[in-house]
Amino acid sequence: MIRAALAFPLLVSTALAWAQDPAPLRTRPERTQFEETSRLEDVLGFLRALGAQSELLRVQSFGTSEEGRPLLVATLSNPPAGLPGEARALERPLVFVQANIHAGEVEGKEAVQNLMRRLTLGDLRPLLDQVVVLIVPVYNVDGNEAVDVQNRTEQYGPVAGVGRRENKNGLDLNRDYMKLESAEARALVHLIGEWDPEIVVDLHTTNGSYHGYHLTYSIPVNLTLEPKLLDFQRATLMPALGKALLEGHAFRSYYYGNFAGEGEKRVWEAFDHRPRIGQNYIGLRNRIAILSEAYSYLGFQQRIAVTEAFVEEILRYTAGHAREIRALTRSLDADFVQRARGEGELLLGVAYEPRALPEKVPLLVGEVTHEVNPRNQKPMTVMLPDKFTTVPMQDMAYFAPTRSVPMARAYVLPRTEAMRPIVAKLRQHGIEVEELTAELTTELTTFQVETATAAKRPFQGHSTLRLSGRYASAPATLPTGTIVVRLAQPLGRLAAYLLEPESDDGLVCWNYFDSLLAPGQPAPVRKILGNSSLATRALTSF
């Protein structure tokens, strides 16, 4: 449930004072000649000032960080919509924009403040008649407050320092979408589940390769996901956004990646197919996901400008194709549920390899120079904006399954105390969990564990686990109260990715089943592959 709105309405009486003093509607970079980035206090002040001048803005807290700071979400629409039901009643597409998940990557936080000012008081105001905009300006708020001139020193500004990448507990929030260990990720996924945006935009800054683009972007890159969604983003949406960014703002853009290899074998590689990362996770929820990566070696002010322009064009495209976008996302849900109720096999990839586009792509290889940061005396890498070479090369744009397994029509779990954290995790994602109301005899498929291999290096505090083994099917009787997770629900593909024993990013991988797994023993998650008649009800207590 959305928490109560912050006390911004109390500031309405000071609207005249805000109007006479424009400083509160200037961001911290604007007030410091782009040498500094905003702290939470700056963003709060900006939102208070903006809320005092516009009735179209609603600001709430949707949770608290690990250190107890508020997680802020702003909604902008005409008429205003402060609750999910109010937004749905408008029958408009909802665009959710998230900034500062990595708090050293700061231009998104500044760009969304600029956009909110323009959407409520400026040239973009008409868009709020067509689109509902939901913005989280400072997601990793604890990392944001840890500003230090020693963070991301190669980045070209701001020279006074940026926040840290991780949250208080050292977790990368953009690797926490499946396990949901952080307070921030749990709150964010709950927010997304309540509002159910058609489009989710995640704002970042690059690391690594020297390319010739002002901004790169990514979409879901896992070919297990719905082809209709991937095709729309690759063939329709992203080309339109790239064209608008170039023709309307003179910014070059392409799909996010990094160079690998040398000479004739040099390629451009997309990054990771697993849904622990935001854009793949959102794709697994049947929604449009866009990752924005402003070029780290572009100046801070320009990174803000290109990020702002990119989100502006996403909003413009959404407003111009509202009916098409709403129809697409609803059809993705309905089509999956219909197929899950049918007889055809539905496959889930459990091992992947990079997959290239059919033809080579002319990619821009950039050049850089260096400047010394006067605040810490360390070199910053600086883009030479018009110095680049066009090189045709393979674009390893997707990850294709090398091995897949059938998703279950229903996953069944024993009604034991050990399942309590598993059920809690599924519910945190918004997945429907049921229980049998009558004994059931049916064909069950069980995964017999042969090996359980932990990763050699810990990641996010986990020694992630991969299983190998074999499947066997036999009749079995399930008692009343057995826990059931049906595939035929909008988040059914997400449920399968979480529960499949061999999943490369599920709950087995993240050690939630460790105490229940042993070589030679069956995994506790069993599968009903056929369409058995199940007598169930929602699991309300455990």
C-alpha positions in Angstrom: 0.0 0.0 0.0 1.3 3.5 -0.9 2.2 5.4 2.3 0.6 8.6 3.2 1.5 11.6 1.1 4.3 13.8 2.5 3.2 17.1 4.0 3.7 19.1 0.9 0.1 20.5 1.0 1.0 22.4 4.1 3.3 24.5 1.9 0.6 25.7 -0.4 0.2 28.9 1.8 3.8 29.8 0.9 3.2 29.6 -2.9 3.6 33.4 -3.3 6.9 33.4 -1.6 8.2 30.6 -3.8 6.9 32.4 -6.9 8.9 35.6 -5.9 12.1 33.6 -5.2 12.9 31.3 -8.2 15.9 29.8 -6.4 14.0 26.8 -5.0 13.1 25.8 -8.6 16.7 25.6 -9.6 18.5 22.4 -9.1 21.8 22.1 -7.1 23.8 21.7 -10.3 22.2 24.8 -11.7 23.1 26.7 -8.5 26.7 25.5 -8.5 27.7 25.9 -12.2 27.3 22.1 -12.4 30.1 21.4 -9.9 27.8 19.6 -7.4 25.0 17.1 -7.4 21.7 17.2 -5.5 21.4 15.7 -2.0 18.0 14.4 -0.7 17.4 17.8 1.0 17.9 19.6 -2.3 15.4 17.3 -4.0 12.9 17.7 -1.2 13.2 21.5 -1.4 12.7 21.4 -5.2 9.6 19.2 -4.9 8.1 21.4 -2.2 8.6 24.5 -4.3 7.2 22.8 -7.4 4.2 21.5 -5.5 3.5 25.0 -4.2 3.2 26.2 -7.8 1.4 23.3 -9.4 -1.6 21.2 -8.5 -0.6 18.5 -10.9 2.2 17.1 -8.7 1.7 14.6 -5.9 4.7 13.4 -3.8 4.6 10.5 -1.5 6.9 8.1 0.4 6.7 4.5 -0.8 9.0 3.1 1.8 12.2 3.8 3.7 15.8 3.0 3.0 18.0 0.7 5.0 19.2 3.8 6.9 15.6 5.1 7.4 15.4 7.8 4.8 12.2 8.3 2.8 11.9 6.8 -0.7 10.1 9.5 -2.7 7.8 9.0 -5.6 6.3 11.9 -7.6 3.2 11.5 -9.8 2.4 14.0 -12.4 -0.9 14.1 -14.5 -3.8 16.3 -15.4 -6.1 15.8 -13.5 -3.8 14.8 -10.7 -3.5 11.1 -9.7 -2.0 10.3 -6.3 -3.2 6.7 -6.1 -3.0 3.8 -8.5 -6.8 3.6 -8.9 -6.9 7.3 -9.8 -4.3 6.7 -12.5 -6.1 3.7 -13.9 -9.3 5.6 -14.1 -7.7 8.0 -16.5 -7.1 5.2 -19.0 -3.8 6.5 -20.1 -0.4 4.9 -20.3 1.8 5.2 -17.3 5.5 5.8 -17.6 7.6 5.1 -14.6 11.1 6.8 -14.5 13.6 5.7 -11.9 16.9 7.6 -11.2 19.9 7.1 -9.0 19.8 3.4 -8.5 23.6 3.7 -8.6 24.2 6.9 -6.7 27.4 7.7 -8.4 25.5 7.9 -11.7 23.8 11.2 -10.9 22.6 13.0 -14.1 19.3 11.0 -14.1 18.4 12.5 -10.7 19.0 16.0 -12.1 17.3 15.4 -15.4 14.1 14.3 -13.8 13.9 17.4 -11.7 14.2 19.5 -14.9 11.5 17.3 -16.6 9.1 17.8 -13.6 9.6 21.5 -13.8 8.8 21.5 -17.6 5.9 19.0 -17.2 4.1 21.1 -14.6 5.1 24.7 -15.4 6.7 24.6 -18.9 6.7 23.4 -22.5 5.9 19.8 -21.7 2.7 20.6 -19.8 0.4 19.2 -22.5 1.9 15.8 -22.1 0.2 15.4 -18.7 -3.2 15.5 -20.5 -2.2 12.2 -22.3 0.2 10.3 -20.0 0.6 9.7 -16.3 4.2 10.1 -15.2 5.6 8.4 -12.1 9.1 9.4 -11.0 11.4 8.1 -8.3 14.2 10.8 -8.3 16.5 9.4 -5.7 16.1 5.6 -5.5 19.4 4.7 -3.7 19.0 7.5 -1.2 21.5 6.2 1.3 24.2 5.9 -1.4 23.2 9.4 -2.6 24.1 10.9 0.7 27.6 9.4 0.7 29.1 12.0 -1.6 32.8 11.7 -1.9 35.3 13.1 -4.4 36.9 9.7 -4.5 33.8 8.0 -6.0 33.9 7.4 -9.8 36.9 9.6 -10.3 37.3 8.8 -14.1 33.8 10.2 -14.8 33.8 13.7 -16.2 32.2 15.5 -13.3 30.6 16.7 -11.2 34.0 17.7 -9.8 32.7 18.0 -6.2 32.0 14.3 -6.0 29.1 11.8 -6.3 27.5 9.2 -4.1 28.4 5.5 -3.9 27.1 2.7 -6.1 25.8 0.4 -3.4 23.2 0.8 -0.6 24.0 0.9 3.1 24.5 -2.9 3.2 26.8 -3.0 0.2 24.1 -4.3 -2.2 23.9 -3.3 -5.8 20.2 -2.5 -6.1 20.4 -3.3 -9.8 21.2 -6.9 -9.0 18.5 -7.3 -6.4 15.4 -7.6 -8.4 15.0 -11.4 -8.0 16.1 -12.0 -4.4 14.7 -8.7 -3.1 17.0 -8.5 -0.1 17.2 -4.8 0.3 14.4 -2.6 1.8 14.7 -0.4 -1.3 14.2 -3.2 -3.8 11.2 -4.7 -1.9 9.6 -1.2 -1.8 10.2 -0.5 -5.4 8.9 -3.8 -6.7 5.8 -3.3 -4.5 5.4 0.1 -6.0 5.7 -1.2 -9.6 3.1 -3.9 -8.7 0.6 -1.4 -7.4 0.9 1.1 -10.2 1.6 -1.4 -13.0 3.3 1.0 -15.5 3.3 0.2 -19.2 6.9 1.6 -19.5 9.7 1.5 -17.0 12.8 3.7 -17.6 15.9 3.3 -15.5 18.6 6.0 -15.7 22.3 5.2 -15.5 25.8 6.3 -16.6 28.2 4.1 -18.5 31.5 2.6 -17.5 34.1 1.1 -19.8 34.3 1.3 -23.5 35.2 4.5 -25.4 32.4 4.8 -28.0 31.1 7.7 -30.1 27.6 8.0 -28.6 26.2 10.6 -26.2 23.8 8.0 -24.8 23.3 4.2 -25.1 20.2 2.3 -24.1 19.2 -1.3 -23.5 16.0 -3.3 -23.6 15.3 -6.8 -22.3 17.9 -9.1 -23.9 16.7 -12.5 -22.8 15.1 -14.5 -25.7 13.0 -16.5 -23.3 10.8 -13.4 -22.9 7.8 -12.7 -25.0 8.8 -12.3 -28.7 6.1 -9.7 -29.3 7.5 -7.5 -26.6 11.1 -7.8 -27.8 10.2 -7.2 -31.4 8.2 -4.1 -30.6 11.1 -2.6 -28.6 13.8 -3.6 -31.2 12.0 -2.9 -34.4 9.6 -0.1 -33.5 10.2 1.8 -30.3 13.9 2.2 -30.0 14.5 3.2 -33.7 11.9 5.9 -33.2 13.5 7.2 -30.0 17.0 7.1 -31.6 15.8 9.1 -34.6 14.0 11.7 -32.4 17.1 12.1 -30.2 19.3 12.8 -33.2 17.0 14.9 -35.2 15.4 16.8 -32.3 18.4 17.2 -30.1 21.6 16.3 -32.1 22.5 13.5 -29.7 23.9 10.2 -31.1 22.6 7.0 -29.5 22.7 3.2 -29.9 22.1 0.1 -27.9 24.2 -0.2 -24.7 27.2 -2.5 -24.7 31.0 -2.8 -24.6 33.6 -3.6 -27.1 35.3 -7.0 -26.8 38.0 -8.7 -28.9 40.5 -7.2 -31.4 40.7 -6.6 -35.1 38.3 -8.5 -37.3 37.0 -10.4 -34.2 36.0 -7.2 -32.4 32.4 -7.2 -31.4 29.8 -5.2 -29.4 28.4 -7.1 -26.5 25.1 -6.5 -24.7 25.2 -6.9 -20.9 23.6 -9.9 -19.2 20.3 -11.7 -19.7 19.4 -12.4 -16.1 16.4 -10.7 -14.5 18.4 -9.7 -11.4 18.9 -6.6 -13.6 16.1 -4.2 -14.0 15.3 -4.1 -17.7 15.2 -7.9 -17.9 13.1 -8.2 -14.7 10.5 -5.7 -16.1 10.4 -7.6 -19.4 9.7 -10.8 -17.3 6.7 -8.9 -16.0 5.5 -8.3 -19.6 6.2 -4.6 -19.6 8.3 -2.3 -21.7 11.7 -1.6 -20.1 14.3 0.9 -21.2 17.7 1.3 -19.6 19.4 4.7 -20.3 23.2 5.0 -20.1 24.5 8.5 -20.5 28.1 8.5 -21.6 30.4 8.7 -18.6 33.0 10.8 -20.4 30.6 13.4 -21.6 30.5 16.5 -19.4 28.1 16.5 -16.4 25.8 19.3 -17.8 25.6 17.5 -21.2 24.9 14.2 -19.5 21.9 15.8 -17.8 20.8 17.3 -21.1 21.0 14.0 -23.1 19.2 12.1 -20.3 16.5 14.7 -20.1 16.1 14.7 -23.9 15.8 10.9 -24.0 13.1 10.7 -21.3 11.3 13.6 -23.0 11.2 11.6 -26.3 10.0 8.5 -24.4 7.1 10.6 -23.0 6.3 12.2 -26.4 6.3 8.8 -28.1 4.1 7.3 -25.4 1.6 10.2 -25.7 1.5 9.7 -29.5 1.0 5.9 -29.4 -1.0 5.6 -26.2 -3.6 3.2 -27.5 -1.0 1.0 -29.1 1.1 0.8 -26.0 -1.8 0.0 -23.7 -3.1 -2.6 -26.0 0.3 -4.3 -26.3 0.9 -4.7 -22.5 -2.6 -6.0 -21.9 -2.3 -8.5 -24.7 1.0 -9.7 -23.3 -0.7 -10.6 -20.1 -3.8 -12.1 -21.7 -1.9 -14.1 -24.3 0.4 -15.7 -21.7 -2.4 -16.7 -19.4 -4.3 -18.2 -22.4 -1.2 -20.2 -23.5 -0.6 -21.3 -19.9 -4.2 -22.7 -19.8 -3.7 -24.5 -23.1 -1.9 -27.7 -24.1 1.2 -26.5 -25.9 4.6 -26.6 -24.2 6.0 -23.4 -22.7 9.7 -23.3 -22.4 12.0 -21.5 -20.0 15.7 -21.1 -20.7 18.1 -22.4 -18.0 21.4 -21.8 -19.9 22.2 -19.0 -22.4 24.8 -17.8 -24.9 25.2 -14.4 -26.7 23.4 -14.1 -30.0 24.4 -11.7 -32.8 22.2 -9.7 -35.0 22.0 -11.1 -38.6 24.2 -8.4 -40.1 27.2 -6.4 -39.0 26.4 -2.9 -37.6 28.4 0.3 -38.2 29.4 1.2 -34.7 31.1 4.4 -33.5 34.5 3.9 -31.8 35.2 7.1 -29.9 38.3 9.0 -28.7 39.0 10.6 -25.3 41.4 12.9 -23.6 42.0 13.7 -19.9 41.6 16.6 -17.5 42.6 16.9 -13.9 39.8 17.3 -11.3 40.8 20.3 -9.2 39.0 18.9 -6.2 41.0 15.6 -5.9 43.9 16.1 -8.4 42.9 12.8 -10.2 42.5 12.5 -14.0 39.0 12.5 -15.5 38.3 10.9 -18.9 36.8 13.4 -21.4 35.0 12.6 -24.6 36.2 14.2 -27.8 32.7 14.8 -29.1 33.3 14.8 -32.9 36.3 12.4 -32.9 35.1 8.9 -33.7 35.5 6.2 -36.3 32.8 4.1 -37.8 33.6 0.4 -37.7 31.3 -2.4 -38.9 31.2 -5.2 -36.4 28.9 -7.9 -35.0 26.4 -6.7 -32.4 25.9 -9.5 -29.8 22.5 -8.0 -29.0 20.7 -10.9 -27.3 21.1 -14.0 -25.1 19.5 -17.1 -26.5 18.8 -20.3 -24.5 21.1 -23.1 -25.2 18.9 -25.4 -23.1 15.3 -25.0 -22.0 12.9 -26.9 -19.8 9.1 -27.0 -19.8 7.5 -24.6 -17.4 5.0 -26.3 -15.2 1.3 -25.6 -15.5 1.5 -25.5 -11.7 4.4 -25.6 -9.3 3.7 -27.4 -6.0 5.5 -26.9 -2.7 5.1 -28.9 0.6 3.2 -27.2 3.4 6.2 -27.0 5.7 7.8 -24.3 7.8 10.8 -24.3 5.4 8.5 -23.0 2.7 7.6 -19.8 4.7 10.4 -17.6 3.3 9.8 -19.0 -0.2 6.1 -18.1 -0.1 7.0 -14.7 1.3 9.4 -14.0 -1.5 6.9 -14.9 -4.2 4.4 -12.6 -2.6 6.9 -9.8 -2.5 6.9 -10.0 -6.3 3.1 -10.0 -6.4 2.8 -13.6 -7.6 -0.4 -15.4 -6.7 0.0 -18.3 -4.3 -2.7 -20.8 -3.6 -3.4 -23.9 -1.5 -5.2 -27.1 -2.4 -8.6 -27.4 -0.8 -8.9 -31.1 -1.5 -6.5 -34.0 -1.9 -5.2 -34.4 -5.5 -3.7 -37.4 -7.2 -1.9 -36.4 -10.4 1.2 -36.9 -12.5 4.1 -35.0 -10.8 7.5 -34.3 -12.3 10.4 -34.1 -9.8 13.9 -32.9 -10.3 16.4 -35.3 -8.8 19.5 -33.4 -7.7 22.8 -35.0 -8.9 25.2 -32.1 -8.2 24.9 -28.7 -6.4 27.7 -26.4 -7.4 28.4 -23.1 -5.6 30.1 -20.2 -7.3 33.8 -19.9 -6.5 33.4 -16.2 -5.7 30.7 -14.6 -3.5 28.4 -12.2 -5.2 26.1 -9.8 -3.3 26.9 -11.8 -0.2 25.9 -15.1 -1.8 27.6 -18.2 -3.1 25.1 -18.6 -5.9 24.1 -22.2 -6.6 23.6 -24.2 -9.8 22.0 -27.7 -9.9 22.4 -30.5 -12.3 20.3 -33.6 -12.3 17.4 -35.3 -14.1 13.6 -35.2 -14.2 11.3 -38.1 -13.4 7.5 -38.3 -13.6 5.2 -40.5 -11.6 1.7 -40.4 -10.1 1.5 -38.9 -6.6 -1.1 -37.8 -4.1 -0.9 -34.2 -2.8 -2.5 -33.5 0.6 -5.0 -30.8 1.2 -3.1 -27.5 2.0 -0.3 -28.2 -0.5 1.1 -24.9 -1.8 0.3 -24.2 -5.5 1.7 -21.6 -7.9 -0.2 -21.6 -11.2 1.5 -20.6 -14.4 -1.8 -19.1 -15.7 -1.3 -15.7 -14.2 0.2 -12.5 -15.6 3.4 -13.0 -13.6 3.5 -16.7 -14.5 6.8 -16.5 -16.4 8.4 -14.7 -13.5 7.1 -17.4 -11.1 8.7 -20.1 -13.3 12.0 -18.2 -13.4 12.0 -18.0 -9.6 10.9 -21.6 -8.9 12.6 -23.8 -11.6 15.3 -25.8 -9.9 17.8 -25.2 -12.7 17.0 -21.5 -13.2 20.1 -19.4 -13.5 18.6 -16.5 -11.4 15.9 -18.1 -9.3 15.5 -18.8 -5.6 17.7 -21.9 -5.8 20.5 -19.8 -7.3 20.1 -17.3 -4.5 20.4 -19.9 -1.8 16.8 -19.9 -0.5 16.6 -23.7 -0.9 20.1 -24.6 0.4 19.0 -26.4 3.5 16.6 -28.5 1.4 18.9 -29.7 -1.3 21.3 -32.6 -1.4 22.8 -34.8 -4.1 20.7 -37.9 -4.6 17.6 -36.2 -3.2 14.6 -34.6 -5.0 14.2 -30.9 -5.1 11.2 -29.7 -3.0 9.7 -27.8 -6.0 7.7 -30.3 -8.1 5.9 -29.7 -11.3 2.5 -30.5 -12.7 3.1 -30.3 -16.5 -0.4 -31.2 -17.6 -3.7 -29.3 -17.1 -5.0 -31.1 -14.0 -8.2 -29.9 -12.4 -7.0 -28.2 -9.2 -9.4 -27.3 -6.3 -7.6 -24.3 -4.8 -8.1 -21.1 -2.9 -5.8 -18.1 -2.3 -3.3 -18.8 0.4 -4.2 -16.3 3.1 -2.4 -17.6 6.1 0.6 -19.8 6.7 
